[in-house]
Each structure stands twice: as C-alpha cells, then as structure tokens.
Amino acid sequence: VLGLQEELELDESVKRNEVDGPIRLALIGRPNAGKSTLMNKLCRKKVSRVSPLPHTTRDPVSFEIESFGRPVKLMDTAGIRRPRSQKESLEQFSIHASTRALKDASVVFLLINCSEAITDQDMRLLSLIERSKKPTVVLLNFWDKLTGEERRHFIGNSDFARYLKRFKTQPISAKTGWNIDKLMKWVVTLSEQSEKRIKTSELNRFVKEVIGKNPPPAAGSGNFNILYASQVKTKPPTFIFFMNRKGNLPESYQRYIENQIKGRLGFKSQPIRLHFRAARDH
C-alpha cells in the first residue's frame, strides 16, 4: 500500500495529464486481442496493421480524432518496440509496453479475447490497470463467437467474472463493429469524471449525511468518527478523511464510503483514492 505522501506526489506523467490537450486513450491487451482492428474501426481508416500473427505492430501508432467536442488521441500499444533480446519473452514485452502506455493514458480500453481462455497475462494487465487508478473500460471482444451459455458463464459464473465486476465492461466485436459506436461516449465521460472536483463544503455535507445514516464502527477503546474531508487531487480523484483518532478504519466501512462517493457524487465507474488519517489537533 502506498503511503499518503507517495500517493499525492505528482510524477511527470500526472503533470502532463493536468495540462490542456487531447484525451489520451490507450488500447491495451495481450497479443491478438483485437487492438489494431479496434483502432482502425474507431479512426474509420487503416492506421494500424492487422495480422493474425502477434506483435505485428512494431512502432507506436497514434491517431487523433474528435469525439463529442473533445479531441481524443488514440494509442495502439500492440508493439511499441521489439524485444531487446531473446531472454525477453513476448509476454514480458507486451506487459512493458502496456505499463508505459498506462503512464501516459487518460482513459484505458483493455481488450479481452473472449474466444480464448483467460490467461495469466490478462490478469496481470487487469492488476496493472487497477493499481494505476486509470479510468478503464474492459472490452469483451469476439463476443459474437460465444454461445449463450458461454456468455452467461463468462460474465456471471466464472472466477474471472467476479474480478470483472470491479470494472465497467462492454461486449464488442472489433471486426464487425458491433457496439463500437458506444465506446467514445465512455471515453469522454470517464475523462470528465477524472477531472471533476467536489467543493469542500459540498463534500462535508455529503459526509455528514452518509455517516449519519451509517456511523463508523467502534474499535478498541473508542469510536471512530470522520471530522471533515477534502478532495486534494484529480486524475484520479483523491480524498482525505480526517478522523478523531489514530487507527485503521475497518476496510468494510472504507468501501462503504467509497461506494457512496462513486454512486452519489458523479464518479460512477471512476477509480478513486481515499486516505484516512487522524486530525493533527486531536
């Protein structure tokens, strides 16, 4: 778990995200997930090479379009560079490319090839995205190849389905264009949510209401109480809650606060960061 100071420091990638410019949409996924096909569909022209062979995009590919009045720079991460040596596997190569793309991205599309079994690489990419706190839509590509039973298992009953519930998901077919028209609206919406800032007065009225309905639990020798809160950062939206005492607020209650913020303050499907600390004057 990162410390508070580390969380609040703005590295160079975050500083770049704070300046005006296009929304940077990164397309990531393991080889042959359909990234280049989707890139071409979204750009409405052939800008990425499409091949059944993995790692055919050897150079970074980007293309700028306008969507809902906002400029969007699409980045196809299939490739970026060749492996430096035979010791570096294709999987390592893909993970490194995706890690670099995440640093520059405003919004992320993660493509999952639903026609094949979920791999460790898919899970590693999901873990990378979750740690990055970048707003993400998981695109379930090749959905048209699945039977009804396979679809129900994929999104409802499998171990992977339980993990997917943490993300906004969208079944698509990059090849046929099915559901592709829904995607760019999500890019703009998620980008705007990540830039949203809640006034301190509004946030504290909200906190008072939330804890009034469901007070923090007691622990040890006393009760927890949230004295006040403040949003200290955007991209991702970051909130500090000042407590009446030191100690760890139960994770279940932290999740309650997080879900309330997401559901009621306009951060639905947006990753946020919460910090809880004792007020210095208590």
C-alpha positions, 0 to 999 in steps of 0.5 A: 500500500502506498503511503499518503505522501507517495500517493499525492506526489505528482510524477511527470506523467500526472503533470502532463495529464493536468495540462490542456490537450487531447484525451489520451486513450490507450488500447491495451491487451495481450497479443491478438486481442483485437487492438489494431482492428479496434483502432482502425474501426474507431479512426474509420481508416487503416492506421494500424496493421492487422495480422493474425500473427502477434506483435505485428505492430512494431512502432507506436501508432497514434491517431487523433480524432474528435469525439463529442467536442473533445479531441481524443488521441488514440494509442495502439500499444500492440508493439511499441518496440521489439524485444531487446533480446531473446531472454525477453519473452513476448509476454514480458514485452507486451506487459512493458509496453502496456505499463508505459502506455498506462503512464501516459493514458487518460482513459484505458480500453483493455481488450479481452479475447473472449474466444480464448481462455483467460490467461495469466497475462490478462490478469496481470494487465487487469492488476496493472490497470487497477493499481494505476487508478486509470479510468478503464473500460474492459472490452469483451471482444469476439463476443459474437463467437460465444454461445449463450451459455458461454456468455452467461458463464463468462460474465456471471459464473466464472472466477474471472467474472467476479474480478470483472465486476470491479470494472465497467465492461462492454461486449464488442466485436472489433471486426464487425463493429458491433457496439463500437459506436458506444465506446467514445461516449465512455471515453469522454465521460470517464475523462470528465469524471477524472477531472471533476472536483467536489467543493469542500463544503459540498463534500462535508455535507455529503459526509455528514449525511452518509455517516449519519445514516451509517456511523463508523464502527467502534474499535478498541477503546473508542469510536471512530468518527470522520471530522471533515474531508477534502478532495486534494487531487484529480486524475484520479480523484483523491480524498482525505478523511480526517478522523478523531483518532489514530487507527485503521478504519475497518476496510468494510466501512472504507468501501462503504464510503467509497461506494457512496462517493462513486454512486452519489457524487458523479464518479460512477465507474471512476477509480478513486483514492481515499486516505484516512488519517487522524486530525493533527489537533486531536 
